[in-house]
Amino acid sequence: MSTYEETAMRIIRIQDVINTTGLGRSTIYKYIEAGEFPKPIPLGERAVGWVESEVHEWLEEKIELRDTMWTSQNS
């Protein structure tokens, strides 16, 4: 279960995803294409957004991976 608690679903736009992850726009879309990042949801004809909790869960997975790699390398 995610440690990121949320009371209501929140949709964030690309600039918020960039600010939250530190990734660039093209990198985000490259990761989506590779199946390595949450897919956006369509909001209109030319607008998409991401479920904020999914982006935070992705970050938590990266933190867990880092911690696992750090522990195994320093054992």
DSSP file with accessible surface (Angstrom, degrees, kcal/mol):
  #  RESIDUE AA STRUCTURE BP1 BP2  ACC     N-H-->O    O-->H-N    N-H-->O    O-->H-N    TCO  KAPPA ALPHA  PHI   PSI    X-CA   Y-CA   Z-CA
    1    1 A M              0   0  214      0, 0.0     2,-0.1     0, 0.0     0, 0.0   0.000 360.0 360.0 360.0 144.9    0.0    0.0    0.0
    2    2 A S        -     0   0   21      1,-0.1    55,-0.1     2,-0.1    51,-0.0  -0.355 360.0-147.5 -70.6 143.5    1.1    3.5   -0.8
    3    3 A T  S    S+     0   0  114     -2,-0.1     2,-0.8     2,-0.1    -1,-0.1   0.582  77.9  96.7 -84.4  -8.6    2.4    5.7    2.0
    4    4 A Y        -     0   0   64     49,-0.1     2,-0.4     2,-0.0    -2,-0.1  -0.703  66.2-159.3 -83.6 107.5    1.0    8.7    0.0
    5    5 A E        +     0   0  137     -2,-0.8     2,-0.4     2,-0.0    -2,-0.1  -0.750  14.3 175.7 -91.5 138.4   -2.4    9.3    1.6
    6    6 A E        -     0   0   58     -2,-0.4     3,-0.1     1,-0.1    -2,-0.0  -0.999  24.7-162.2-143.6 135.9   -5.0   11.2   -0.4
    7    7 A T  S    S+     0   0  155     -2,-0.4     2,-0.3     1,-0.2    -1,-0.1   0.768  81.8  20.8 -88.2 -28.6   -8.6   12.0    0.5
    8    8 A A  S    S-     0   0   64      2,-0.0    -1,-0.2     0, 0.0     2,-0.2  -0.989  88.2-100.1-139.9 148.1   -9.8   12.8   -3.0
    9    9 A M        -     0   0  144     -2,-0.3     2,-0.4    -3,-0.1    42,-0.0  -0.468  39.5-165.4 -66.9 136.4   -8.5   12.1   -6.5
   10   10 A R        -     0   0  123     -2,-0.2    42,-3.0     2,-0.0     2,-0.5  -0.990  10.0-148.3-127.4 134.6   -6.6   15.0   -7.9
   11   11 A I  E     -A   51   0A  61     -2,-0.4     2,-0.3    40,-0.2    40,-0.2  -0.863  16.1-165.6-101.8 130.7   -5.6   15.4  -11.6
   12   12 A I  E     -A   50   0A   1     38,-2.9    38,-3.0    -2,-0.5     2,-0.1  -0.888  12.4-130.4-117.5 151.3   -2.4   17.2  -12.3
   13   13 A R    >>  -     0   0  123     -2,-0.3     4,-1.9    36,-0.2     3,-0.7  -0.367  38.0 -88.6 -93.5 175.4   -1.1   18.6  -15.6
   14   14 A I  H 3> S+     0   0   24     34,-0.4     4,-2.9     1,-0.3     5,-0.2   0.849 123.2  56.0 -57.6 -40.2    2.3   18.1  -17.3
   15   15 A Q  H 3> S+     0   0   98      1,-0.2     4,-2.5     2,-0.2    -1,-0.3   0.903 108.6  48.4 -64.2 -36.1    4.0   21.1  -15.6
   16   16 A D  H <> S+     0   0   65     -3,-0.7     4,-2.5     2,-0.2    -1,-0.2   0.878 110.9  50.9 -68.3 -37.0    3.1   19.7  -12.1
   17   17 A V  H  X S+     0   0    0     -4,-1.9     4,-2.7     2,-0.2     6,-0.4   0.933 111.3  48.2 -64.7 -43.9    4.4   16.2  -13.2
   18   18 A I  H  X S+     0   0   32     -4,-2.9     4,-2.6     1,-0.2     5,-0.2   0.940 114.3  46.0 -60.7 -46.9    7.6   17.9  -14.3
   19   19 A N  H  < S+     0   0  112     -4,-2.5    -1,-0.2    -5,-0.2    -2,-0.2   0.875 115.3  47.0 -65.5 -37.0    7.9   19.8  -11.1
   20   20 A T  H  < S+     0   0   52     -4,-2.5    -2,-0.2    -5,-0.2    -1,-0.2   0.900 124.0  29.5 -71.8 -42.0    7.1   16.7   -9.0
   21   21 A T  H  < S-     0   0   24     -4,-2.7    -2,-0.2    -5,-0.2    -3,-0.2   0.726  92.2-132.0 -93.1 -25.3    9.4   14.3  -10.7
   22   22 A G     <  +     0   0   68     -4,-2.6     2,-0.2    -5,-0.3    -3,-0.1   0.513  65.3 129.3  80.7   5.3   12.2   16.5  -11.9
   23   23 A L        -     0   0   34     -6,-0.4    -1,-0.3    -5,-0.2    -2,-0.2  -0.580  59.9-114.7 -90.1 156.6   12.0   14.9  -15.3
   24   24 A G     >  -     0   0   37     -2,-0.2     4,-2.4    -3,-0.1     5,-0.2  -0.442  29.0-107.0 -84.0 162.4   11.6   16.7  -18.6
   25   25 A R  H  > S+     0   0  130      1,-0.2     4,-2.3     2,-0.2     5,-0.2   0.918 119.3  48.1 -55.2 -48.2    8.6   16.5  -20.8
   26   26 A S  H  > S+     0   0   97      1,-0.2     4,-2.1     2,-0.2    -1,-0.2   0.881 110.8  51.4 -66.5 -34.6   10.2   14.3  -23.4
   27   27 A T  H  > S+     0   0   39      2,-0.2     4,-2.7     1,-0.2    -1,-0.2   0.914 108.1  52.4 -67.5 -40.9   11.6   11.9  -20.8
   28   28 A I  H  X S+     0   0    0     -4,-2.4     4,-2.3     1,-0.2    -2,-0.2   0.953 112.3  44.7 -58.8 -48.7    8.2   11.5  -19.2
   29   29 A Y  H  X S+     0   0   88     -4,-2.3     4,-2.4     1,-0.2    -1,-0.2   0.859 111.1  54.1 -68.0 -31.6    6.6   10.6  -22.6
   30   30 A K  H  X S+     0   0  130     -4,-2.1     4,-1.8    -5,-0.2    -1,-0.2   0.930 110.0  47.3 -64.7 -44.3    9.6    8.3  -23.3
   31   31 A Y  H  <>S+     0   0   62     -4,-2.7     5,-3.3     2,-0.2     6,-0.6   0.880 110.9  51.9 -65.2 -37.7    8.9    6.5  -20.0
   32   32 A I  H ><5S+     0   0   21     -4,-2.3     3,-1.6     4,-0.2    -2,-0.2   0.944 108.7  50.6 -62.2 -47.1    5.2    6.3  -20.8
   33   33 A E  H 3<5S+     0   0  171     -4,-2.4    -1,-0.2     1,-0.3    -2,-0.2   0.861 110.9  49.3 -60.2 -34.6    5.9    4.8  -24.2
   34   34 A A  T 3<5S-     0   0   61     -4,-1.8    -1,-0.3    -5,-0.2    -2,-0.2   0.460 116.9-114.5 -83.7  -2.0    8.2    2.2  -22.5
   35   35 A G  T < 5S+     0   0   63     -3,-1.6    -3,-0.2    -4,-0.3    -2,-0.1   0.728  87.1 114.7  76.4  22.1    5.5    1.4  -20.0
   36   36 A E      < +     0   0  106     -5,-3.3    -4,-0.2    -6,-0.2    -5,-0.1   0.288  67.8  45.5-108.9   8.1    7.6    2.7  -17.1
   37   37 A F  S    S-     0   0   11     -6,-0.6    -2,-0.1    -5,-0.2    18,-0.1  -0.991  96.6 -85.2-148.9 148.3    5.5    5.7  -16.1
   38   38 A P        -     0   0   23      0, 0.0    -6,-0.1     0, 0.0    -2,-0.1  -0.253  47.5-118.5 -56.9 139.4    1.8    6.2  -15.4
   39   39 A K        -     0   0  148      1,-0.1    12,-0.3    -7,-0.1     2,-0.1  -0.505  26.6-116.2 -77.4 146.3   -0.3    7.0  -18.5
   40   40 A P        -     0   0   36      0, 0.0    10,-0.2     0, 0.0    -1,-0.1  -0.374  22.0-130.0 -75.2 161.8   -2.1   10.3  -18.7
   41   41 A I  E     -B   49   0B  61      8,-3.5     8,-2.1    -2,-0.1     2,-0.2  -0.904  25.7-109.3-111.1 141.9   -5.9   10.4  -18.9
   42   42 A P  E     +B   48   0B 109      0, 0.0     6,-0.3     0, 0.0     3,-0.1  -0.511  33.9 175.2 -71.2 135.1   -7.6   12.5  -21.6
   43   43 A L  E     -     0   0B  84      4,-3.2     2,-0.3     1,-0.3     5,-0.2   0.571  66.1 -28.8-110.5 -19.4   -9.3   15.6  -20.2
   44   44 A G  E >  S-B   47   0B  45      3,-1.5     3,-0.5     1,-0.0    -1,-0.3  -0.926  89.3 -56.8-173.3-167.2  -10.4   17.1  -23.5
   45   45 A E  T 3  S+     0   0  201     -2,-0.3    -1,-0.0     1,-0.2     3,-0.0   0.886 134.3  11.5 -60.4 -40.2   -9.5   17.2  -27.2
   46   46 A R  T 3  S+     0   0  235     -3,-0.0     2,-0.4    -4,-0.0    -1,-0.2   0.032 112.9  87.5-129.0  27.2   -6.0   18.6  -26.5
   47   47 A A  E <   +B   44   0B  25     -3,-0.5    -4,-3.2   -34,-0.0    -3,-1.5  -0.991  43.0 174.3-134.4 135.8   -5.6   18.2  -22.8
   48   48 A V  E     -B   42   0B  46     -2,-0.4   -34,-0.4    -6,-0.3     2,-0.3  -0.922   4.8-175.2-130.6 161.5   -4.3   15.4  -20.6
   49   49 A G  E     -B   41   0B   0     -8,-2.1    -8,-3.5    -2,-0.3     2,-0.4  -0.945  18.4-125.3-149.1 168.1   -3.6   15.0  -17.0
   50   50 A W  E     -A   12   0A   0    -38,-3.0   -38,-2.9    -2,-0.3     2,-0.6  -0.919  28.4-110.4-117.7 146.9   -2.2   12.5  -14.5
   51   51 A V  E >>  -A   11   0A  12     -2,-0.4     4,-1.6   -12,-0.3     3,-0.6  -0.648  30.0-143.0 -73.4 119.0   -3.7   11.0  -11.4
   52   52 A E  H 3> S+     0   0   22    -42,-3.0     4,-2.5    -2,-0.6     5,-0.2   0.891  97.0  55.3 -56.0 -41.2   -1.5   12.6   -8.7
   53   53 A S  H 3> S+     0   0   30    -43,-0.3     4,-2.5     1,-0.2    -1,-0.2   0.864 105.2  53.7 -63.9 -32.8   -1.5    9.5   -6.5
   54   54 A E  H <> S+     0   0   79     -3,-0.6     4,-2.1     2,-0.2    -1,-0.2   0.896 108.7  48.8 -67.6 -38.5   -0.1    7.4   -9.4
   55   55 A V  H  X S+     0   0    0     -4,-1.6     4,-2.1     2,-0.2    -2,-0.2   0.928 112.5  48.1 -66.1 -42.2    2.7    9.8  -10.0
   56   56 A H  H  X S+     0   0   42     -4,-2.5     4,-2.4     1,-0.2    -2,-0.2   0.893 109.8  52.3 -66.2 -37.7    3.5    9.7   -6.2
   57   57 A E  H  X S+     0   0   79     -4,-2.5     4,-2.2     2,-0.2    -1,-0.2   0.896 107.3  52.9 -63.3 -39.7    3.4    5.9   -6.2
   58   58 A W  H  X S+     0   0   23     -4,-2.1     4,-1.8     1,-0.2    -2,-0.2   0.923 109.9  48.3 -60.3 -43.7    5.8    5.8   -9.1
   59   59 A L  H  X S+     0   0   43     -4,-2.1     4,-2.2     1,-0.2    -2,-0.2   0.904 108.8  53.1 -63.6 -40.9    8.2    8.1   -7.1
   60   60 A E  H  X S+     0   0   32     -4,-2.4     4,-2.7     1,-0.2    -1,-0.2   0.889 106.8  52.7 -61.8 -38.6    7.8    5.8   -4.0
   61   61 A E  H  X S+     0   0  120     -4,-2.2     4,-2.5     1,-0.2    -1,-0.2   0.894 108.7  50.2 -62.0 -40.9    8.8    2.8   -6.2
   62   62 A K  H  X S+     0   0   93     -4,-1.8     4,-2.4     2,-0.2    -2,-0.2   0.890 110.6  49.4 -64.3 -39.2   11.9    4.7   -7.3
   63   63 A I  H  X S+     0   0   79     -4,-2.2     4,-2.8     2,-0.2    -2,-0.2   0.931 111.3  48.9 -65.9 -43.7   12.8    5.4   -3.7
   64   64 A E  H  X S+     0   0  120     -4,-2.7     4,-2.6     2,-0.2    -2,-0.2   0.907 111.2  50.3 -61.5 -41.8   12.3    1.8   -2.7
   65   65 A L  H  X S+     0   0   90     -4,-2.5     4,-2.9     2,-0.2     5,-0.2   0.932 111.0  49.2 -61.6 -44.8   14.5    0.7   -5.6
   66   66 A R  H  X S+     0   0  146     -4,-2.4     4,-2.9     1,-0.2    -2,-0.2   0.935 112.1  47.7 -58.9 -47.1   17.2    3.1   -4.6
   67   67 A D  H  X S+     0   0   69     -4,-2.8     4,-2.4     1,-0.2    -1,-0.2   0.894 112.8  48.7 -64.4 -38.9   17.0    1.9   -1.0
   68   68 A T  H  X S+     0   0   92     -4,-2.6     4,-2.4     2,-0.2    -2,-0.2   0.932 114.4  45.1 -65.5 -45.1   17.2   -1.7   -2.0
   69   69 A M  H  X S+     0   0   90     -4,-2.9     4,-2.2     2,-0.2    -2,-0.2   0.910 113.3  50.5 -65.8 -41.1   20.1   -1.1   -4.4
   70   70 A W  H  X S+     0   0  162     -4,-2.9     4,-1.5    -5,-0.2    -2,-0.2   0.926 112.0  47.6 -63.1 -43.6   21.9    1.0   -1.7
   71   71 A T  H  < S+     0   0   88     -4,-2.4    -2,-0.2    -5,-0.2    -1,-0.2   0.927 113.6  46.5 -65.1 -44.9   21.5   -1.7    0.9
   72   72 A S  H >< S+     0   0   80     -4,-2.4     3,-0.8     1,-0.2    -1,-0.2   0.858 112.9  49.4 -69.5 -31.7   22.7   -4.5   -1.4
   73   73 A Q  H 3< S+     0   0  130     -4,-2.2    -1,-0.2     1,-0.2    -2,-0.2   0.792 114.4  44.7 -76.5 -26.1   25.7   -2.5   -2.6
   74   74 A N  T 3<        0   0   97     -4,-1.5    -1,-0.2    -5,-0.2    -2,-0.2   0.142 360.0 360.0-106.2  19.1   26.8   -1.6    0.9
   75   75 A S    <         0   0  129     -3,-0.8    -3,-0.0    -4,-0.1    -4,-0.0  -0.623 360.0 360.0 -95.0 360.0   26.3   -5.0    2.6
